Amino acid sequence: MSTNPSYAGPIDGQPEHPPPPQPNCPGNHGHTISRPTRVECRHDPVACTCRHCFAEITTQTSHKAGLYSWLLCLLICLAGCDLGCCCIPFCVNCSRDIVHTCPNCGKRIGVHKRL
Ligand SMILES: [Zn+2]
């Protein structure tokens, strides 16, 4: 019986240590600056990071008469309703711009314009 001298390779037993697992959670690390992105301003308050004070906030919305209000006013005037009807666009929220402000620092985050 010829035993096959199968060459069992040298056992350099030391398995390489895998590199220590690095926590790679975005946003969890001090390095990763969660850059305040442009806020998608909508009708409703939006949760975002304030670009002024960098706080996690939900914007406060307020309505402001904008170009759309004036245009509607003009249209109503042209239509002949001048008995105060032209003021309606300034009272109805759906025709006004929506200003998003930070409740923390009070600065303006963005404006949702009707036009
Ligand atoms: Zn702020």
Boltz pocket constraint, residues with backbone or C-beta under 6 A from the ligand:
constraints:
  - pocket:
      binder: B
      contacts: [[A, 50], [A, 51], [A, 52], [A, 53], [A, 54], [A, 55], [A, 102], [A, 103], [A, 104], [A, 105], [A, 106], [A, 107]]
      max_distance: 6.0
